């Protein structure tokens, strides 16, 4: 089984993915790391030099390559991965792929992301917590259609990484 974690940036996909893979004894892959490996530059550099459209095309190709390989794994995607091209339908069509939406409340996302926004190209330009809150609220509204197509939805508003991993395992097995 391939467990694909989707959700907004800051929802904990990478941290939860690593722990989930460890608990299940299967490999973990991070989309951003795979894209950086393929392109030979950072995500920020791809955005600044080639733009978001180029990035989304590469992201879609990397997703398809990973999900077409044999074997089990946990994959943490970027926040926008399921919302572009045919990524979400590609995941849904694969028999051995389970999409898990890590649904995180707006206030939790704002708190997490405000302090690390310089590392995130899509929000680095936002100056205040209010601007960030408005930006995330709009994005969540736009992306909800895709996120809610996940096989499993896990509320990550309370508890720690171990609690969330336990919720996922209980839903899947």
C-alpha positions as a printed NumPy array, in Angstrom:
array([[  0.   ,   0.   ,   0.   ],
       [  1.094,   3.531,  -0.752],
       [ -0.147,   6.007,   1.842],
       [ -0.162,   9.535,   0.434],
       [ -0.463,  12.335,   2.971],
       [ -2.159,  15.447,   1.648],
       [ -3.119,  18.698,   3.341],
       [ -2.158,  22.328,   3.607],
       [  1.424,  23.371,   4.223],
       [  2.134,  23.203,   7.935],
       [ -0.323,  20.359,   8.529],
       [  2.522,  18.042,   9.538],
       [  2.703,  15.833,   6.447],
       [  6.479,  15.348,   6.617],
       [  6.749,  14.864,  10.398],
       [  3.738,  12.563,  10.541],
       [  4.851,  10.741,   7.387],
       [  8.276,   9.899,   8.799],
       [  6.765,   8.586,  12.039],
       [  4.019,   6.646,  10.225],
       [  6.557,   4.996,   7.911],
       [  8.703,   4.077,  10.904],
       [  5.749,   2.559,  12.779],
       [  4.683,   0.563,   9.702],
       [  8.248,  -0.433,   8.791],
       [  7.996,   0.907,   5.233],
       [  9.976,   3.577,   3.337],
       [  9.166,   7.287,   3.562],
       [  9.448,   9.764,   0.693],
       [  8.949,  13.512,   0.704],
       [  7.765,  15.105,  -2.56 ],
       [  9.764,  18.288,  -2.068],
       [ 12.967,  16.309,  -1.466],
       [ 12.275,  14.156,  -4.536],
       [ 11.661,  17.246,  -6.688],
       [ 14.847,  18.91 ,  -5.404],
       [ 16.799,  15.727,  -6.175],
       [ 15.378,  15.552,  -9.71 ],
       [ 15.929,  19.252, -10.466],
       [ 19.22 ,  19.669,  -8.578],
       [ 18.041,  22.905,  -6.903],
       [ 15.823,  23.978,  -3.992],
       [ 12.064,  24.414,  -4.275],
       [ 12.523,  28.148,  -3.594],
       [ 14.95 ,  28.409,  -6.492],
       [ 12.591,  26.55 ,  -8.832],
       [  9.8  ,  28.984,  -7.912],
       [ 11.978,  32.087,  -8.305],
       [ 13.766,  31.037, -11.512],
       [ 11.175,  28.966, -13.381],
       [  7.851,  29.838, -11.74 ],
       [  4.994,  27.97 , -10.167],
       [  3.62 ,  26.479, -13.409],
       [  6.95 ,  24.79 , -14.165],
       [  7.114,  23.566, -10.55 ],
       [  3.598,  22.076, -10.745],
       [  4.455,  20.183, -13.945],
       [  7.555,  18.672, -12.343],
       [  5.605,  17.915,  -9.162],
       [  2.93 ,  16.017, -11.123],
       [  5.535,  13.992, -13.03 ],
       [  7.392,  13.09 ,  -9.801],
       [  4.131,  12.069,  -8.1  ],
       [  3.208,   9.754, -10.976],
       [  6.669,   8.213, -11.059],
       [  6.67 ,   7.501,  -7.309],
       [  3.142,   6.068,  -7.274],
       [  3.854,   3.875, -10.309],
       [  6.754,   2.119,  -8.594],
       [  6.268,  -1.184,  -6.827],
       [  6.378,  -1.596,  -3.082],
       [  4.82 ,   0.054,  -0.06 ],
       [  5.634,   3.548,   1.145],
       [  4.431,   6.671,   2.88 ],
       [  4.598,   9.803,   0.719],
       [  4.206,  13.331,   2.033],
       [  3.119,  15.691,  -0.712],
       [  3.277,  19.437,  -1.039],
       [  0.2  ,  21.385,   0.03 ],
       [ -0.825,  22.041,  -3.567],
       [  0.034,  18.651,  -5.031],
       [ -3.506,  17.228,  -5.164],
       [ -4.925,  20.487,  -6.569],
       [ -3.052,  20.668,  -9.869],
       [ -3.179,  18.739, -13.12 ],
       [ -4.704,  15.287, -12.634],
       [ -2.882,  14.471,  -9.398],
       [ -5.93 ,  13.702,  -7.249],
       [ -7.658,  11.597,  -9.896],
       [ -4.375,   9.749, -10.553],
       [ -4.183,   8.844,  -6.857],
       [ -7.827,   7.752,  -6.788],
       [ -7.4  ,   5.504,  -9.838],
       [ -4.526,   3.527,  -8.335],
       [ -5.667,   0.402,  -6.512],
       [ -2.861,   0.407,  -3.979],
       [ -2.938,   4.14 ,  -3.115],
       [ -4.714,   5.604,  -0.111],
       [ -4.878,   9.396,   0.18 ],
       [ -4.995,  10.661,   3.779],
       [ -6.012,  14.29 ,   4.307],
       [ -4.457,  15.822,   7.411],
       [ -7.154,  18.387,   8.184],
       [ -5.665,  21.121,  10.345],
       [ -7.577,  24.101,  11.771],
       [ -6.812,  27.57 ,  10.393],
       [ -5.516,  28.958,  13.7  ],
       [ -3.09 ,  26.049,  14.107],
       [ -1.785,  26.514,  10.539],
       [ -1.299,  30.259,  11.073],
       [  0.644,  29.739,  14.288],
       [  2.905,  27.097,  12.741],
       [  3.502,  28.891,   9.453],
       [  4.052,  32.471,  10.617],
       [  7.398,  31.594,  12.174],
       [  8.668,  29.627,   9.202],
       [  7.229,  31.636,   6.308],
       [ 10.676,  32.672,   5.041],
       [ 11.258,  29.016,   4.067],
       [  7.989,  28.772,   2.126],
       [  7.885,  30.506,  -1.274],
       [  4.107,  30.895,  -1.429],
       [  3.855,  32.844,   1.847],
       [  7.291,  34.45 ,   2.257],
       [  5.951,  37.828,   1.048],
       [  3.216,  38.094,   3.705],
       [  4.04 ,  40.608,   6.444],
       [  1.493,  40.096,   9.219],
       [ -0.368,  37.234,  10.867],
       [ -3.611,  38.781,   9.605],
       [ -2.371,  38.666,   5.979],
       [ -1.255,  35.074,   6.494],
       [ -4.618,  34.142,   8.022],
       [ -6.495,  35.648,   5.037],
       [ -4.164,  33.926,   2.559],
       [ -4.551,  30.495,   4.201],
       [ -8.333,  30.874,   4.578],
       [ -8.662,  31.626,   0.843],
       [ -6.36 ,  28.75 ,  -0.116],
       [ -8.191,  26.272,   2.127],
       [-11.484,  27.285,   0.529],
       [-10.036,  26.793,  -2.971],
       [ -8.347,  23.501,  -2.133],
       [-11.095,  21.919,  -0.007],
       [-12.652,  20.312,  -3.095],
       [ -9.445,  18.345,  -3.722],
       [ -8.475,  17.636,  -0.115],
       [-11.924,  16.256,   0.664],
       [-11.589,  13.64 ,  -2.077],
       [ -9.102,  11.803,   0.133],
       [ -9.916,   8.235,   1.126],
       [ -9.43 ,   9.114,   4.794],
       [ -9.705,  12.442,   6.628],
       [ -7.803,  12.834,   9.895],
       [ -8.394,  15.822,  12.184],
       [ -5.002,  17.067,  13.359],
       [ -6.272,  19.931,  15.504],
       [ -5.4  ,  18.264,  18.776],
       [ -2.788,  15.796,  19.926],
       [  0.79 ,  15.254,  18.88 ],
       [  2.473,  13.373,  16.03 ],
       [  2.144,   9.993,  17.756],
       [ -1.592,  10.567,  18.34 ],
       [ -2.117,  11.437,  14.668],
       [ -0.14 ,   8.39 ,  13.511],
       [ -2.291,   6.216,  15.767],
       [ -5.48 ,   7.739,  14.268],
       [ -4.212,   6.957,  10.75 ],
       [ -3.253,   3.374,  11.597],
       [ -6.625,   2.751,  13.241],
       [ -8.487,   4.078,  10.169],
       [ -6.4  ,   2.119,   7.667],
       [ -5.942,  -1.237,   9.354]])
